[in-house]
Amino acid sequence: MARTNPLQFIQQVRSEVAKVVWPTRREVMLTTVMVFIMATITAIFFALVDLGIRSGLQGVLGLFG
């Protein structure tokens, strides 16, 4: 692999960064809110699953205890 000098490397990095399409503030806020909503829904789901498993296990153990 050919080595490039530091100046050429920096020029290449700058040209690649110029090609990046940065998200708007609205897009960032929207995706952030969606992440929080999905995390909340996931937490509620797993809390309900945990509650169901715990209740079922207590019921089974209550029959034998």
N, C-alpha and C positions, 0 to 999 in steps of 0.2 A: 504494500500500500504506500503510495507516494505521500511524502510529508509536505505540508504547506507551511509557509512562514506565518508568524502570528498576525501580521497586518492583513494578509489575504484571508486568514481564518475569520478575523473580526468582520471584514467586508462581507464574507459569505453569510455569517450569522446575521448581520444587519439586514441583508437582502431577504433571508428566510423569514425573519421576524416581521418584515414589512408585508409579507404575504398572509400573515395570520389575520383572520377575521375575528375581531374581539366582540364579545357579546355586549349588547346595550345594557344600561342600568335596569330597564324594565325586564329584560330576559333573565338577568341575574336574580332579581327580586322574585320573579315568578318561579324559577326553578328552586330557589331557596325555600319558598313557601311550600312548594310541592314536596320537597324532601321532608320538611317538618310534618306535613300532613301524613305522608306515607309512613314515617317513623312512628307517629302516634297511632295510626291504624294497626301497624304491626305489633306495637306494644300491647294494645288492647286485645288483639287476637291471641297473642301468646299468654296474656294474663287469663283470658277465658279458658284456653286449653289447659293451663296449669290448674285452674280452679276445678275444671271437670275431672282431670286425672286425680287430683287430691281427693275430691269427693268420692270418686269411684273406688279409690284405694282404701279410704276410710270405711266405706260401706263393706268392701270385701273383708277387710281386717276385723270389722265389727261382727261379722258372722262367725268368725273363728275365735274371737277374743272373749 
